[in-house]
Structures are given as structure tokens and as C-alpha cells.
């Protein structure tokens, strides 16, 4: 396997790293400048929001590998702008299952940073399992009536529209694009743990035309987009872990206690070595999962793709939480102050768990898939550019 970045991916990585270093972490609540903030428009100007959208819809046609390269750089910030829910999830689902009119109206505006669409799929009882969705979509005449509740909609407080999953019948999950202000939709905004913002949606007798339904959005299409999002989240976690390790090593070299630096303590050096090893393991797992996903998508093996994504998020999610918690503890009381950003990285990892499911959930999901047969595949020489 060839795990080297292409020259284009290396340029993307360097430009994103420079932007993150120059712009730093936004002030608390800075993202909620309606409908989107200046940093979001800067990301659009650099082509990042259009990068993974199809060329037919005005995008650049790049893949999950490029999205992961960008996400790793953003994770070092941490940059909490809604790249993952808006571009990877909502943009991916619109591109895969939206009608011509829906793609024309929303994808170009999303790519330019003018508007924001995010998915609303999580529910209190169903969690992150789309198959357990309890929200109902009842056919009425030539349209639909939706009833249900959605929880923890990331960036939903500043979105102009939400992609809502609802059960059309016992075997069909349908997806509807609902604009803010639609009668019967009541958003309840609340601050998320990472400061990015979120909302809950109450849907009561929401009447929609057929044009609101994404005609090609199925559970299978959502599964593919969600698997890609899991790997993007893994890459973001790796960027955060790398920054936490460097910051912790530097802090323990400077912090003097009992007449000597903390870094002189061998036990602390061992703990930081474990943090560094966990970071490199997470990076390797993420790279391997990207290649496995590309291989599975090339062969049309959805089971192998989902299994690889679940395994990667389970391992990387656990490692990211552990590294972040270690960093906070090794910084002592300073680790939980606003003066340092160390605590922000831990809160961001918790927000990713709330958005996509915790590591334990993905571990159970992988265990359920592990026994299924998919025919296997042989290692072959592929690059991160794709198949």
C-alpha cells in the first residue's frame, strides 16, 4: 500500500495548516454570525466547501482522502465551523440523492458559503441508528405530513434548512429537505459543548410537497455518506491529538515544580510517550481505513466499507478521548481554563461523539458486522488519490 500524499494533497495540507495557524481558534460563539461567519466564507473562498462536491454541481470532484487531509488540519485548530455536518454529510447526501432542482438550488450556495444545510437524523430513542427512526412521514394527497422529534442537530441553530430522516413505511426511510420557517417546525437552539451551537427540532403536522423529498436518498446512500463522515471525523481527531501531544510536551518542559521541570519526571515522560504512540496509531488506522473505503467503494462492497469505517471510528474515537484527557491532566489546573485551549480539544471530541456516535457504539456496530461474509480482498498498491 502507498500511504504517501500526492503533491496536490500535500499542498492542500500545507495551505490549510497555514490558515489554521494564522486564524487560530475563534472566540466563543464567533461561528454564529448569521447565516454564516467570516471564517466560513474564507473557507469557501479557498474552495474547501466545494472540494468534495461533484463537478456537475459546481464542485471540484475530490474524494474522502482530500476531505480527510483538510479535516486533520482543521482539527489542529480546533476549527469548529460546520464542515463535517454541512459539507460532508448534508452536501454528500444532496449530491447523492437530491433532485436536479434541489442540487441546483442548494449545492452551489453551500459551496460558496452563502447558505447552510445540515442533517437532522438523530433521535433520543433511536440514537444514531437510522434504521430505528421513529419520525413518521405519512402520505397525504400529493404530499407528505411529518411528525417527530430530532435531537442534537449540529449547527442546526444557524442552518437555513435541515435534511430530516423519516419513516415512510416499515421498510423505507425517506429524507426531506425542510427550510427554516416551515409551518409546524419548531427549532430549539442550545449551545453545544464545543461552542459551535446546535438545535433540537420538533415536527408537528409538517406538510411538505413531493418536491421536498430527496428522491435518490436511501438508507444505502446515507450509509455511504455517513461512512465517509466517520473517516473525516477520524482525521480531525488525529489533527487534534497531534496538537495536544506537542502542547503537552512543551508545557511539561517549561512548567517548574519542586525545582525542576515536569518533563524530568520519568513517569510523565512515559505517559507522553503513550500519547504519542496512540496518535501515530490513530493516524495509521485512519489512513488504512481511507484505503479500505476506496477499495470497498471501487468493488461495490458496502459491508466492507461500513465495517472499515466503524472500526476506524471506534479505535480513533477512544484514542482521541484518552489523549485529550491525558493532556488536560498533565496540564493540571491550567488544562481546564480558558487561558489555554487544551480543554477545548476534549470538548470537541465529545461533540464529535454526540454528532456521529461514541466509540463504544461503533465498536458494537463493528462486532455485529464482523461475522458477515464479504468475499474479502487482497492488498494492492493504491494511493490516497483514490482508485
C-alpha positions, 0 to 999 in steps of 0.5 A: 500500500502507498500511504504517501500524499500526492503533491496536490494533497500535500499542498492542500495540507500545507495551505490549510495548516497555514490558515489554521495557524494564522486564524487560530481558534475563534472566540466563543460563539464567533461561528454564529454570525448569521447565516454564516461567519467570516471564517466560513466564507474564507473557507469557501473562498479557498474552495474547501466547501466545494472540494468534495462536491461533484463537478456537475454541481459546481464542485471540484470532484475530490474524494474522502482522502482530500476531505480527510487531509483538510479535516486533520488540519482543521482539527489542529485548530480546533476549527469548529465551523460546520464542515463535517455536518454541512459539507460532508454529510448534508452536501454528500447526501444532496449530491447523492440523492437530491433532485436536479432542482434541489442540487441546483438550488442548494449545492452551489450556495453551500459551496460558496458559503452563502447558505447552510444545510445540515442533517437532522437524523438523530433521535433520543430513542433511536440514537444514531441508528437510522434504521430505528427512526421513529419520525413518521412521514405519512402520505397525504394527497400529493404530499407528505405530513411529518411528525417527530422529534430530532435531537442534537442537530449540529449547527442546526441553530444557524442552518437555513434548512435541515435534511430530516430522516423519516419513516415512510413505511416499515421498510423505507426511510425517506429524507426531506429537505425542510427550510427554516420557517416551515409551518409546524417546525419548531427549532430549539437552539442550545449551545453545544459543548464545543461552542459551535451551537446546535438545535433540537427540532420538533415536527408537528403536522409538517406538510411538505410537497413531493418536491421536498423529498430527496428522491435518490436518498436511501438508507444505502446512500446515507450509509455511504455518506455517513461512512465517509463522515466517520473517516473525516471525523477520524482525521480531525481527531488525529489533527487534534491529538497531534496538537495536544501531544506537542502542547503537552510536551512543551508545557511539561518542559517549561512548567517548574515544580519542586525545582525542576521541570515536569518533563524530568519526571520519568513517569510523565515522560512515559505517559507522553510517550503513550500519547504519542504512540496512540496518535501515530496509531490513530493516524495509521488506522485512519489512513488504512481505513481511507484505503479500505473505503476506496477499495470497498467503494471501487468493488461495490462492497458496502459491508466492507466499507461500513465495517472499515469505517466503524472500526476506524471510528471506534479505535480513533474515537477512544484514542482521541478521548484518552489523549485529550484527557491525558493532556488536560491532566498533565496540564493540571489546573491550567488544562481546564481554563480558558487561558489555554485551549487544551480543554477545548480539544476534549470538548470537541471530541465529545461533540464529535461523539454526540454528532456521529456516535461514541466509540463504544457504539461503533465498536458494537456496530463493528462486532455485529458486522464482523461475522458477515461474509464479504468475499474479502480482498487482497492488498494492492498498491493504491494511493490516497488519490483514490482508485 
